[in-house]
Amino acid sequence: MAALALIVLALVGLAGCEPKPPASSGELTLALAIFPGEARRYRAFLRDFERRNHVKVDLIAQSYDDILRALLAEGSAGRGSLDLAELDLSMLARAHRSVRPLDAIVPPESEALFPKAAWNAARFDGHLFFVPHRLMWQAMIYNRRHVPNPPATWDELLEFARRHPGKVVLKAARYEGATCDMLSFLWSAGGDPLEPESPAAMRAFGFLSQLGPYLNAESAVYREMPVLEAQARGSVWIHFNWPFALAYLASKGLAPSVDLSAPIPSGPDGTATVLGGGYLAIARSAPHPKLAAEFIRYLLKRDTQARLSRELGWYGSVGPPAGSEQAKLYAGFIAMRPYVRARPTIDCYAQLSNGWQRAFRAVLFAEASPAAALKQAATAVRLGKPARNGRPCACR
């Protein structure tokens, strides 16, 4: 019912009709893009805030796309029901005019909780509009029985793939995960997603063209969960994924006994990982902005972040205790924290990403030359990135 209500809300706002009345004064409406199992744990996490503030938090679990549509619709209508909305990093540029600035809410000491790149991505026109909520980044997931010494460099990864064809996977389905996997290689070569025809980009795609023939054939259709299930079956030994992958494997009794995490192999310019996860914002039309601000302050306390890490496995801020079983399990993610990079926060990010996905797939599976694949990406970049004179990008 909550999902249906959110979709109806978005359609009403887009039609220019009167939105439904705001929630009661004792209720805070929070829209998150979380799985059902996470939603149950998050509701339990919310009880402390509800008890402290004598309120009820109405948690709406929905996709990022639906949350964004509802937020934009309510912002256009000037009224709505959403107090707090969670968005993917790639959506922040599109959404920042529909949310409230948070400069006066976020204390300086909170910035130490997350990597600097995470905060930089949340700022527009010199103001903070979003706060990191459940940030994460990728690491390498490997089968310790078949990969006793996980590859630490591109050369080692390529040599392993040659010796074990089909056991290494890159997530290269036509979706955002392909861009995330590609960016680790681009950044590790010193590249920039806004400069696809640079020598650094050529180095990255030159390496990918060598790696492609030895990848698992299902790489072209794999996303996060299917490749993770393949890892659980033992048909995949190495892939890149998010922290939830370790929790999933642990729930199957496969981690740390069989599968562990390690840093992403480094290239000629070091290593890098892509920042992912959700950001929270207070809707511009929020019916309870003061209460929403209280939730933001509560969320950005170190002890609150420690609870999120412990109870939901979100290690984007406070990591597991050193020497613990969790620290062993998430060692690769802990090691990658200093190398977190954010995707470009521009209005036309989707167009930019689609161009890189096509180039990534072309060099891996269509035997395209690195130069030809990057030329394809360059066309999308030229249309997508903001002009130097500050005018908006062409796809708006």
N, C-alpha and C positions, 0 to 999 in steps of 0.2 A: 504493500500500500504506500509506503514512503516513496519508493521509486516512482510509482505511478503519479503521486502528488507532485513530485519534482518535475516530471515531464509535462504534466498539465500546466504547471506554473510557467514553464518556459514557453509553451504554446500560447498561453494567455497573454504573456508579456509581449511576445512577438506580434500578436494580432492587435496590440494597442488597446486591449480591453482592460477593465479594472482588475488588478490582481486580488487574490483572496486576502482577507484581513490579516494583519500581523498576529503572531502568536501572543499568548497572554504574557503579562509582565514578568511572570515567574518562570519563563521557559526560554531557553537559548537554542536556536536552530543551527546545527552544525552539519555541513555536507562534506563527506569524505569519500574518497575513492579507495575503498578497502574491501577485501574478500570477507565472506560471511564469518569464517573462523576468526579473523582479525577483528571484525565488528564486535563479536562477543567479548573478546578480551579488552577491546577499547571501551566498551560500555562499563566493564568492571573498573577500568582505569579512571573513568569519569566520576565515579562515586565520591571520591575525595573532594573534588571541586564542587560537586553538587551539595555535599554536606557542609562545606565551608561557607558557601554562598547562598544556601537555602534556595536552590533553584533546581529545575529539571532541564537536562540537556536532551533535546530531540535530535538523535543521530540519524542522518539520512545517508545510507550507503549507496553510492551511484558511481557511474563512470566519470572520468575527468571531462569527457566531451559533453555529457549531459549537465554536469555542474557548471561548465563554462557557458553553455547556452542559457541556463537559468539565470546566471549572474548577469550576463549581458542584457537579457530581457528585462530583469528587474531594474537594472541601472537605467535602461532606456525609459521604462515606465515611471521611475521615480519612487516606486513603492514596491514592497515585496515581503517575503517571509524569511529569507536567508540572512542570518547574522554573520556566520563565518563560513567560508568556502575554501576547500582545498583544491589547488590546481597543480598541474605538472609544470615543471620549469619552462618547457617550450611554449606555454600559454601565457606567461606573465606579461609579455609585451602587449598582447591583445587585450588583456584584462585590466591593466593598471588604471585605466580611466574609469572603471566601474567599481573601484574599491577605495578605501580611505587611506590617507598617508598615516604611517605609524611612527614617525620620528619621535613624537612626544611620549610614546608608550614603551618603547624598547630601551632599557637601560644599557649604558655602554658595556657593562661587565658581561652582558649576555652574548656579545659578539665572540667571546672566547670559546663558546660552546661549539661553534661550527667553523669549518674552513672558511678562510677569507673569500674564496671564490663563490661560496654559497651566498654570502651577504651582498657581494658585488652584483650578482645576477638579480637581486631583489630591488635594486634602486633604479629609478627613472627620473630624469630631470633633477638630480640632486636630492631626491627624497626616497625614503624607504616605504614601499607599499606592501611588502610581503615579509613573512618570517618563515625560516625553515621549520618544517613540522616533523617530517619523518624522512630525512635525507638518507641517501644510500649511494653507493657507487659499486662498480663491478670489480671483481677479482677473478682469478683463474680457479676453476673447480677441477680437481684431478683425482684419479683413481690411484691411491697410494700403492696398491698391490701390483699394478701394471706400470706405474710411473713412480718408481722409488725416488728418483731425483727429478723433480719437475723442472722443465726448461725455464731458464732465467733470462735468456736473450732470444732475439729473433733467429739467430743462427741455430741455436739449440732447438727451438720450436720447429724450424724447417727440417732439421735433421731427424727429429723424432717423427714428424709427419711422414717423411720419406720411408722410415723404417717400419712405420705402423700405419699404412694408408687406411683411411676411413675411420680412424679413432679420434681425430681432432675435428671439432665442429666450430664454425662461425655461424651465428644466427643471422641469416641473410634472406629471410622471407621479406615480402614487400611491406615493411612496417618500420616503426621508429627504432626497434631493437637493432636493425641492421646498421642504422646510422651510429648507434651507440658503440657497436663492435668496431665499426670502421674508424671512428674517431680515435680510439686508443692507438691504432697504428699511425694515423695521420699526425697526431700530437707527438707520438714517440719518435717521429722522424723530424720534428721541428715545424710541422705544417700548421696551417690556419684554415678552418673551414670556409672562410671568406676569400681565400686565395687558392683556388683549386689548380691553377697551372704553374705553381711555384716549383722550384727544384725539390723542396722538401716533400711536397705532395707526390712528385714523380718518384722519389725514393720509396715512399710508403706503398704506392700502387705497384711499383716494380717488385717489391717483396711479396705483395698479395698475389701477383700474377704467378710467382714461383710456388706459393703455398697452395693455390687453388686446386691443382690437379690431385693433391693428396688429401683433401678434405673429405669428410663423410658426404656421400652423395645427397643425403637429406638436408644438408646445410641450406640449400636453396629454399626450403619450405619450413625450416625449424624456427620456432619462437621459444620463449622462456620455458614454458611448461613441457612441451613435447621433448625438447632436448634434455631437460632435467629428468624426465621419465626414462629416456634412453640411457642416461648416465646411471640411473638406478638399476636398469636391466643389465648394465655392464657392456652395452654395445658401443658406448661412447666413453672415452677415457679422459679427454680434456675439452673443456669449453669455458666460456666467460659467462658469468651470471651475477645476479644480485644476492644480497645476504639471505633472502628468504629461501634460496636454494639449499643452503646448509641446514636450515630448520626443517625443510621437507625431507632431506636425506636422513637427518637425525631421527625424524619421526618414523622412518622406515627401518631404523636400526643400522643404517649404512654409513653414518658419520658419527664419530671419527674413525670407526673400524675399517671402512673401505675408502671413503671419500673425504678429502680435506680441501682447504683453500690455500692458494699461494699468490704472490704478486703476479701481475700481468708481465709477460716477458718484455724486456727493455729493447728499444731500437737505438738508432744512431744518436738520438737526442735524449736518451733516458727512457723513463716509463711514464705512463699517464693513464688515468681512468676517468670515465665519464660520470658526472654528477647526475643523479636521478632522484626520484621520490617526489614528495608533495610539499608545497608551500601553502601557508594559511594566510588569508586576507579577511579583513572586515568589509563586508559589502557596503557600498556607498549608500544604499537604501536600507541598511540594517535597522530593524525595529528596536533593537536593544544594543546600541553601540557601546555604552558604558560597561555593560556586562560582558560584551565581547572583548573589550579592552582588558577587563579583569582576567579573562581566560588566557589572552595572549601573555599577560604578565606572569600568570601561574605557569603556563607552559614553558616559559623561558628561564625558570629556576633550575639550578643544577640538580637538585634532588628530584624534581619532576622528570627531568630528562633521564636521570638514572633509573627511575621507575619505568619509563617507556622502554629503555634498553633492556632492563631485566624482564619485564612482563610481556613485551611484544617483540623483543629481539631486534629493535631498531637501534643500531649502533652508529648512527650518523653524528652523535654528539659525544656522549659518555660511553666509552668502550667497556668491555667486560673486565673484571679484576685480573691483574697480571697473574699468570700461573694457574688460572682456573681452567676447567674443562672448556668453557665457552671461549676463553682466549685462545686455546689451542684450535678450536673449531673454526674461529673467525680470523685466524692469524693473517691470512692473505688480505683481508679487508682492512685490518688494523695497519698492516704495512703500507697499504695504498693510500692511506689518509693524506699524507703530504703531497700526493700527486693528483689530487682531484681537480678536474677542469670542468667548467660549465659550457654547455652549448650556447651559441649566440642567442641572446634574448632580443629578437627583432620581430616586428609584426609579421613578416613573411617567412617565418621560420619553417612552416610546413612545406612551402615550395622549395626552399633551400634543401631541406632534408630529403625530399623526394628526389631531387637531382642527384644527391650523393648516393642514395640507395640504388638508383639506376646505374650509376658509375661503378659502385661496389659490386653489384651483380654481374655487370658486363665484364669486368676484369677477372672475376672468379669463375664464371660459368660459361660465358659466351666467347672466350678466347680473344676478347678485345685487347688491344695494346694499351698500356698505361696512359699513353698520350691521348688516344682516342677516347678512353673512358673519362679522363679528366676534362677533355674538351666538352664532353656532354655535361659534366657537373658545372663547368664554367658558365654555360648558358643559363642554368637555373640561378646561379649566384648573381649574375648580372641583373636579372629580373627581380631578384629577391632582396638584395641588400640595400639599405638606405643610401640615397645619393649624398655626395660630399657636401652639397649645399643645404643639407638638413631636410630636404623634401622627403615625404614618405615613399616607401618602395612601391614598385609598379603594380603589385597585386592587390593593393588595398581598395 
